[in-house]
């Protein structure tokens, strides 16, 4: 069985945006911890 996880975006990623970086970092930890096979990144809008 394949494990999937979806990350819904909120705005455009910028390396200087620490809030977004933290969001992505927490998702990466979850993917590793839960041994997710497929991570789907979607969403986000230009602000």
N, C-alpha and C positions, 0 to 999 in steps of 0.2 A: 504494500500500500504506500502511496506517495503522500507525504505531508505538505500542505500548502499554507502559506500565510500571505495576507494582503496588507500593505501599508498604504493608507490613504494620505495623500499629501495635503499641505495647507500652504499655498503660495510657492514661489520659486525658491529653490535651494540656493543659498549663498554661503560660502565657507565662513564668512564673518557673522552670520546669524547663529549665535550660540544656542538659542532656543530650538531651532530646527536641527542643528547638529546633535544636540542632546536627544531629540526625538529619534533621529536615525540611529544613534548609538544604542539606545535602549532596544530598538527593533533588532539590531544586529545581535545583541546579547540574547534576546528571546529566540531568534532563529538558531543560534548555536546551542542554547540550552535545550530547546525542544527538538533539535535535530531536524529542522525543516528542510525538505528537499527542494522546494520551489518557493521563492519569494517574489511576489508581484508588487511592484511599486506603481502607484497610479495617482491621478488627481493633481491638485495644485492649480492655482490660478495666478496670473500676473497681477501684482498689486502696484 
